[in-house]
Amino acid sequence: MNARANDDEVQTAPVMDGATEATNEEKLSGLVEQVEHDHGAEGAGAMADHLRDRMDETGVEEEQPNDQVE
């Protein structure tokens, strides 16, 4: 179980082990999943706004579309 942080402590890095080693694509995928969970009921436009905000906050960059079909 995680210890409760003091109110004056600010999280400055990811909590999960390995999060700092994740690729940009993995980080973006995690943000999409988080935003969908937290704001999915608000609609696609609101989710896109929240995702852009989270990307700015975390420094995650937009991925370029993949032109190849797998």
Summary of the structure (lengths in Angstrom):
residues: 70
radius of gyration: 14.7
end to end distance: 40.5
largest distance: 48.7
contacts: 110
relative contact order: 0.13
helix: 53%
strand: 0%
